[in-house]
Amino acid sequence: MVSLFWHNVDPIQANGQFCDQGNQYRSVIFTHNEKQEKVAKNTRSQVSEKIGKRVDTQIMKVGKFYPAEEYHQDYYRKNPTKYKSYRGTCGRDSRLDSVWGEKARQP
């Protein structure tokens, strides 16, 4: 569900997401095949048109995958208070609202 992805990232932030900066936080869609790559590129173009800005989300073929440490897995469920605080202080929700309006965080 690519639309869910788009509505949960800042597609114009090139080297990070919200207050998290650096290459490891950039917005990327990893694809397994040509069909997925085509969908990713088409939806990236649609998003760019919709928001009227260049989209910096990268599209790359999937490579070696390293799962995050266990304490990062489902962090929002394991630490709901800390996660909500992070979302608020990091400006995530307000930025999503400014990019997507009422469709923020929705498919």
Beta strands, then each sheet from edge to edge (+ up, - down):
strand 1: 16-17
strand 2: 20-21
strand 3: 28-31
strand 4: 58-61
sheet 1: 1+ 2-
sheet 2: 3+ 4+
end
